[in-house]
């Protein structure tokens, strides 16, 4: 009886990697399905517009506060 349990545990226990090939395959299929769904959604219009603006010649990215204040922490 003990021998049967050890054989069963050997066939279902993950190896050094921690996951059985069956579990790895299942995860792979789920990840592919999720990725395909994301690819089908495409790029939102506002992101596409932002990319166009950034790719335009002479475009300078503005990093900072939207309120127009300078970033000198109160120093002049």
C-alpha positions as CSV (number, residue, x, y, z in Angstrom):
1,X,0.0,0.0,0.0
2,X,2.8,2.4,0.9
3,X,4.5,1.6,-2.4
4,X,1.4,2.6,-4.4
5,X,1.2,6.0,-2.6
6,X,4.9,6.7,-3.4
7,X,4.4,5.8,-7.0
8,X,1.3,8.0,-7.3
9,X,3.0,10.9,-5.6
10,X,6.0,10.6,-7.9
11,X,3.8,10.9,-11.0
12,X,1.9,13.9,-9.8
13,X,4.5,15.7,-7.7
14,X,6.1,18.6,-9.5
15,X,9.8,18.3,-10.3
16,X,12.5,20.7,-9.6
17,X,10.7,23.5,-11.5
18,X,7.7,23.3,-9.2
19,X,5.1,22.7,-11.9
20,X,4.2,19.6,-13.7
21,X,4.2,19.7,-17.5
22,X,0.4,19.5,-17.5
23,X,0.1,22.6,-15.3
24,X,2.7,24.4,-17.4
25,X,0.8,23.6,-20.5
26,X,-2.5,24.8,-19.0
27,X,-0.9,28.1,-17.9
28,X,0.6,28.5,-21.3
29,X,-2.8,28.1,-23.0
30,X,-4.4,30.6,-20.6
31,X,-1.7,33.1,-21.1
32,X,-2.0,32.8,-24.9
33,X,-5.7,33.3,-24.7
34,X,-5.3,36.4,-22.6
35,X,-2.6,37.8,-24.9
36,X,-4.8,37.2,-28.0
37,X,-7.6,39.1,-26.3
38,X,-5.4,42.1,-25.5
39,X,-4.1,42.2,-29.1
40,X,-7.6,42.1,-30.5
41,X,-8.5,45.2,-28.4
42,X,-6.0,47.4,-30.2
43,X,-4.6,50.7,-29.1
44,X,-7.0,53.2,-27.6
45,X,-7.5,56.4,-29.7
46,X,-6.0,58.7,-27.1
47,X,-2.9,56.6,-26.9
48,X,-2.6,56.6,-30.7
49,X,-2.9,60.4,-30.7
50,X,-0.3,60.8,-28.0
51,X,2.1,58.5,-30.0
52,X,1.6,60.6,-33.1
53,X,2.3,63.8,-31.1
54,X,5.5,62.3,-29.7
55,X,6.7,61.1,-33.1
56,X,6.1,64.5,-34.7
57,X,9.3,66.3,-35.6
58,X,10.2,69.0,-33.1
59,X,8.1,67.4,-30.4
60,X,9.4,68.0,-26.9
61,X,8.0,66.0,-24.1
62,X,6.7,68.1,-21.2
63,X,7.4,66.6,-17.8
64,X,6.2,68.4,-14.7
65,X,3.1,69.9,-13.1
66,X,0.0,70.6,-15.1
67,X,-0.7,73.7,-13.0
68,X,2.1,75.7,-14.6
69,X,4.1,76.2,-11.5
70,X,7.8,75.6,-11.8
71,X,9.5,72.8,-9.9
72,X,11.9,74.7,-7.7
73,X,10.3,73.8,-4.4
74,X,9.7,77.4,-3.4
75,X,13.3,78.6,-4.2
76,X,14.0,81.4,-6.6
